C-alpha cells in the first residue's frame, strides 16, 4: 500500500478513535479493537497501530507491552491534581492579560466559545471538548507568557482526560460552557478577580462528587 494512503488511513482511525474516547463511547480501561478496526477499514493492522501509537503519545491510550492497547484511566486523585494545576496556571494567565492583549485575542476567544455552544447544540460532545480546549489555550495565549503557553499545551491531553472523567450531564455542561462569555465580559471590564473566581468554579465544579457518582 502506498505510504500516503496508509498515512491517510492512520489519520482517519486516529480521528475516529479520539472522537469516540472524548465522547465517552470508548471508556477508560476498554480495549482498543485492533482486529475489528482493521476489518472495518479493510487494511492491515499497521495503520491501526500507528493511530494507536499517536493516541498513546497524546495520553488518551495506554499500550500494554506484548499485549494490547486500552483507553487510559484517570483516578479521582489524579483528576483532582490536574484540576488544581490547571486552575493555578489559567489564573496566572488571567493576571497577565491586559487590555491590548485581550483585544488581540477576543475574536479567537469568541469563535471558540461559539463553536462550543454549536457543538453542544448538535450533541457532538467530542467537538465540545476540542473547542473548549482551544478556548482555554487561547485564553492562556492572551497572557503572552511563552513558558506558560508551552506548559498548558503539553498538559492538553491530561486536561482532556479531566473533562472525560468529570462526565458532566448535558445541562450542567451547557451551564459551564455559558461561562466562557461571562469570563470574556469580566476580562473586557478589567474584573480579573471575578474572572479568576468563575474560572475556579468553571474547572472544578464539584469534581469529586461527579467522580464518586461515576465509580459507584
ABEGO torsion letter per residue (X at the ends): XBAAAAAAAAAAAAAAAAAAAAAGABBBGBBBBAAAAAAAAGBBAAAAAAAAAAAAAAGABBBBBGBBBBBBBBBAAAAAAAAAAAAAAAAAAAAABBAAAAAAAAAAAAAAAAAAAAAAAAGBAAAAAAAAAAAAAAAAAAAGBAAAAAAAAAAAAAAAAAAAAAGBBAAAAAAAAAAAAAAAAAAAAGBAAAAAAAAAAAAAGGAAAAAAAAAX
